[in-house]
């Protein structure tokens, strides 16, 4: 089992920045990829960014050039630096870690990000 705990959400003005953190615990040795998804009201959950243990990254089209994902393997923690935030970034952000061997996905509880003036 893997537990994921997010932190760092909140209210920010348009153009501002936030940094999210996700700390993993439990059987973290089973996890290669960690990432972030988000879900806005009335919309489907979408990929924000993902990162492997080797620091290979991928991003959703809507956040490329504004968001940066990083990872500290020693701390089993993944970060999401979000810059130039807009109202369209308002959503609940979820940390995600798939166990590809067991074929299960672990999710955090979610953290609210609200971009508003």
Secondary structure, DSSP 8 states (H G I E B T S, - for coil): -EEEEEE--EEE-TT--EEEEEEEEESGGG---EEEEEE-TTS--EEEEEE-TT--EEE-GGGTTTEEEEEEGGGTEEEEEE-S--GGG-EEEEEEEEETTTTEEEE---EEEEE--
